Amino acid sequence: MTDSVRVTLEGDDESTSVRVYGNEGDVSTDDATFRFSVGGGDDGDTDDADGPSADDVTDCDDPRRIAALADIPTDGTLRCEARSGNRGTELILRRTGDDVTAWRNSCPHEPDVRLDPGSGAIVRDEQLVCHKHGARFECGDGVCTAGPCRGDALDAIAVAIRDGSVYLTDDRFESCRRLDEPAA
C-alpha cells in the first residue's frame, strides 16, 4: 500500500488519530490497541518497500527539516506530517516573529476535527480557533481558553529553528514533510 490511511482509535480516556503507511501496523491509546494487516496471504513479514521510507519524505538531505522560517505563516498555519515508522501524524506550524510553535492538527474536543483543514487554521486575536466547535487555543502554550474543551491543551510537537529553517526535534518522530506543494 503506497497511499496512507487515516486511522482514529478512541479509548475511554484518550483518542488518537494518525496516518498509517504500509500494509500492517498498529495504533494505540492508553487502553486500546488496533492492529491491522492489509492484503493478507503472507506470514506476517513486512516489506519495507510497501510505503515511502523516511528518506523519501523530504526533498533535502535532512528528513527532519520541515521548511524555511519565511514559509511559516504568521496569520495562519502550515500543515505538515511527522513520521515514525509507518505512522504519520498531521501537525500544524505557526510563526510569531522568529519563533515557531507546532501542534498535532487535532481539536482535543473531537480529535477527528482538524484545526487546519487544508487552507490554514483560523487565527483571531492571537488564538487558534476550531472551525467546527469555536474552541479557542492560545498560540503560545496551546491551552483552550473557551469552548467545549476549555482547560485542555493541544498536543505540542517539538521544533527548533536553525540557519533560517524549521526542524522537527520531537523524539517521537523520525522525519517530517510539508503537506502543501511549494512552488519549485
Secondary structure as the mmCIF struct_conf table of DSSP 4:
data_model
#
loop_
_struct_conf.conf_type_id
_struct_conf.id
_struct_conf.beg_label_comp_id
_struct_conf.beg_label_asym_id
_struct_conf.beg_label_seq_id
_struct_conf.end_label_comp_id
_struct_conf.end_label_asym_id
_struct_conf.end_label_seq_id
BEND BEND1 ASP A 3 ASP A 3
STRN STRN1 VAL A 5 GLU A 10
BEND BEND2 ASP A 12 ASP A 13
STRN STRN2 SER A 15 VAL A 20
BEND BEND3 GLY A 22 ASN A 23
STRN STRN3 GLU A 24 SER A 28
BEND BEND4 ASP A 30 ASP A 31
STRN STRN4 THR A 33 SER A 37
BEND BEND5 VAL A 38 GLY A 39
BEND BEND6 ASP A 42 ASP A 42
BEND BEND7 GLY A 44 GLY A 44
HELX_RH_3T_P HELX_RH_3T_P1 ASP A 48 ASP A 50
BEND BEND8 GLY A 51 GLY A 51
HELX_RH_3T_P HELX_RH_3T_P2 ALA A 54 ASP A 56
BEND BEND9 VAL A 57 VAL A 57
BEND BEND10 ASP A 59 ASP A 61
TURN_TY1_P TURN_TY1_P1 PRO A 63 ARG A 64
STRN STRN5 ARG A 65 ALA A 68
HELX_RH_3T_P HELX_RH_3T_P3 LEU A 69 ASP A 71
BEND BEND11 ILE A 72 ILE A 72
BEND BEND12 THR A 74 GLY A 76
STRN STRN6 LEU A 78 SER A 84
TURN_TY1_P TURN_TY1_P2 GLY A 85 ASN A 86
STRN STRN7 ARG A 87 THR A 96
TURN_TY1_P TURN_TY1_P3 GLY A 97 ASP A 98
STRN STRN8 ASP A 99 ARG A 104
BEND BEND13 ASN A 105 SER A 106
BEND BEND14 PRO A 108 GLU A 110
TURN_TY1_P TURN_TY1_P4 PRO A 111 ASP A 112
BEND BEND15 VAL A 113 VAL A 113
BEND BEND16 LEU A 115 SER A 119
STRN STRN9 ILE A 122 ARG A 124
TURN_TY1_P TURN_TY1_P5 ASP A 125 GLU A 126
STRN STRN10 GLN A 127 VAL A 129
TURN_TY1_P TURN_TY1_P6 HIS A 131 HIS A 133
STRN STRN11 ARG A 136 GLU A 138
TURN_TY1_P TURN_TY1_P7 CYS A 139 ASP A 141
STRN STRN12 VAL A 143 VAL A 143
STRN STRN13 CYS A 144 ALA A 146
BEND BEND17 GLY A 147 GLY A 147
TURN_TY1_P TURN_TY1_P8 PRO A 148 GLY A 151
STRN STRN14 ALA A 153 ALA A 153
STRN STRN15 ALA A 156 ILE A 157
STRN STRN16 VAL A 159 ARG A 162
TURN_TY1_P TURN_TY1_P9 ASP A 163 GLY A 164
STRN STRN17 SER A 165 LEU A 168
TURN_TY1_P TURN_TY1_P10 ASP A 171 ARG A 172
BEND BEND18 GLU A 174 GLU A 174
STRN STRN18 SER A 175 ARG A 178
BEND BEND19 LEU A 179 ASP A 180
#
